């Protein structure tokens, strides 16, 4: 993951409600899986294992946040356990194991949660975070991104 992607995800997490946060975790899981696949194909098995373990951490977060009061929780947990087993096999064997199936299952779940998240109008989970106002300014031979928060004390003349 690039530094730019990390900054983008940090911003999204700060502004996310519950539904959006679940979608972000799915996206990060799939990104880690993609990074692992790339590493394994290059022959960097240790890097691939590291990325698989990162994906495993995102999966554990999804498993731990399931609300058992809903009927859908048990089938979801079974799917998560299957995916978890495939990740473990991949780590133990230090190679790609059933990645297509894992990506298909988790991709479909991400799409389903994306649809649900669009209907979630709740407030962001994080309070008292910096408000992000993004814009571009022109510099000599370049465009610069500017970040301003509404409570900037360093702006203007101070007596």
C-alpha positions as CSV (number, residue, x, y, z in Angstrom):
1,X,0.0,0.0,0.0
2,X,1.4,3.4,-0.9
3,X,1.6,6.4,1.4
4,X,-1.1,8.1,-0.6
5,X,-3.4,5.2,-0.1
6,X,-2.7,5.2,3.6
7,X,-3.5,8.9,3.9
8,X,-6.7,8.3,2.0
9,X,-7.8,5.5,4.3
10,X,-6.9,7.5,7.4
11,X,-9.2,10.3,6.2
12,X,-12.0,7.8,5.3
13,X,-11.7,6.1,8.8
14,X,-12.0,9.5,10.5
15,X,-15.2,10.3,8.7
16,X,-16.7,6.8,8.6
17,X,-19.9,5.6,10.4
18,X,-20.3,1.9,11.4
19,X,-21.3,0.7,7.9
20,X,-18.6,2.5,6.1
21,X,-16.0,1.2,8.6
22,X,-16.9,-2.4,7.8
23,X,-16.6,-1.7,4.1
24,X,-13.1,-0.1,4.7
25,X,-12.0,-3.2,6.6
26,X,-13.1,-5.4,3.7
27,X,-11.2,-3.2,1.2
28,X,-8.1,-3.3,3.4
29,X,-8.4,-7.1,3.6
30,X,-8.6,-7.4,-0.2
31,X,-5.7,-5.0,-0.7
32,X,-3.5,-7.0,1.7
33,X,-4.5,-10.2,-0.1
34,X,-3.5,-8.6,-3.4
35,X,-0.2,-7.5,-2.0
36,X,0.5,-11.0,-0.8
37,X,-0.4,-12.5,-4.2
38,X,2.1,-10.1,-5.8
39,X,4.8,-10.9,-3.3
40,X,4.3,-14.7,-3.8
41,X,4.4,-14.4,-7.6
42,X,7.7,-12.4,-7.3
43,X,9.2,-15.2,-5.2
44,X,9.2,-13.2,-2.0
45,X,7.5,-15.8,0.2
46,X,8.4,-14.0,3.5
47,X,6.8,-10.8,2.3
48,X,3.8,-12.8,1.1
49,X,3.4,-14.4,4.5
50,X,3.6,-11.0,6.2
51,X,0.9,-9.6,3.9
52,X,-1.3,-12.7,4.5
53,X,-1.0,-12.2,8.2
54,X,-2.0,-8.6,7.8
55,X,-5.1,-9.8,5.9
56,X,-5.7,-12.3,8.7
57,X,-5.8,-9.4,11.2
58,X,-8.5,-7.6,9.2
59,X,-10.5,-10.8,9.0
60,X,-10.2,-11.2,12.8
61,X,-11.5,-7.7,13.2
62,X,-14.5,-8.6,11.1
63,X,-15.1,-11.8,13.0
64,X,-14.8,-10.1,16.4
65,X,-17.2,-7.3,15.4
66,X,-20.1,-9.6,14.4
67,X,-23.3,-8.9,16.3
68,X,-24.6,-12.3,17.3
69,X,-28.1,-11.0,17.9
70,X,-28.8,-11.2,14.1
71,X,-29.5,-14.4,12.2
72,X,-26.9,-13.5,9.5
73,X,-24.1,-13.6,12.0
74,X,-23.8,-17.4,12.1
75,X,-23.5,-17.9,8.3
76,X,-21.1,-15.0,8.1
77,X,-19.0,-16.6,10.8
78,X,-18.8,-19.8,8.8
79,X,-17.7,-18.0,5.7
80,X,-15.1,-16.1,7.8
81,X,-13.8,-19.4,9.3
82,X,-13.4,-20.9,5.8
83,X,-11.5,-17.8,4.6
84,X,-9.4,-17.9,7.8
85,X,-8.5,-21.6,7.2
86,X,-7.4,-20.7,3.6
87,X,-5.2,-17.9,4.9
88,X,-3.6,-20.3,7.5
89,X,-2.9,-22.9,4.8
90,X,-1.3,-20.2,2.7
91,X,0.9,-19.0,5.5
92,X,2.0,-22.5,6.5
93,X,2.7,-23.6,2.9
94,X,4.2,-20.2,2.1
95,X,2.3,-20.1,-1.2
96,X,-1.0,-19.0,-2.6
97,X,-3.9,-21.3,-1.6
98,X,-7.4,-20.9,-2.9
99,X,-7.0,-17.1,-3.4
100,X,-9.6,-16.9,-6.2
101,X,-12.2,-18.4,-3.9
102,X,-11.2,-16.2,-1.0
103,X,-11.3,-13.1,-3.1
104,X,-14.6,-14.1,-4.6
105,X,-16.3,-14.7,-1.2
106,X,-14.8,-11.5,0.4
107,X,-15.5,-9.4,-2.6
108,X,-19.2,-10.4,-2.7
109,X,-19.5,-9.7,1.1
110,X,-17.8,-6.3,0.6
111,X,-20.3,-5.5,-2.2
112,X,-23.2,-6.5,0.0
113,X,-22.0,-4.4,2.9
114,X,-21.3,-1.4,0.5
115,X,-25.0,-1.5,-0.4
116,X,-26.0,-1.6,3.3
117,X,-23.5,1.2,4.2
118,X,-25.1,3.5,1.6
119,X,-28.4,3.3,3.5
120,X,-26.7,4.0,6.9
121,X,-27.2,7.7,7.7
122,X,-25.7,7.5,11.2
123,X,-23.1,9.9,12.5
124,X,-19.3,9.2,12.1
125,X,-18.0,7.0,14.9
126,X,-15.0,9.3,15.7
127,X,-15.9,12.5,17.4
128,X,-13.8,15.7,17.7
129,X,-11.7,14.9,14.7
130,X,-10.2,17.4,12.4
131,X,-12.6,18.5,9.6
132,X,-11.1,17.9,6.2
133,X,-11.5,20.6,3.6
134,X,-9.6,19.5,0.5
135,X,-8.7,21.8,-2.3
136,X,-6.0,22.5,-4.7
137,X,-3.7,25.5,-5.0
138,X,-1.4,26.3,-7.9
139,X,2.3,26.6,-7.3
140,X,5.0,27.2,-9.8
141,X,4.9,24.2,-12.1
142,X,2.7,22.2,-9.8
143,X,-0.6,21.7,-8.0
144,X,-0.6,21.5,-4.2
145,X,-3.2,19.9,-2.0
146,X,-4.2,22.0,0.9
147,X,-5.7,20.8,4.2
148,X,-7.5,23.3,6.4
149,X,-9.4,22.7,9.6
150,X,-12.1,25.1,10.8
151,X,-10.3,26.0,14.0
152,X,-6.9,27.0,12.6
153,X,-5.4,29.4,15.1
154,X,-2.3,30.1,13.0
155,X,-4.2,31.9,10.2
156,X,-4.1,35.7,9.8
157,X,-2.5,38.4,11.9
158,X,-2.2,37.8,15.7
159,X,-1.7,40.8,18.0
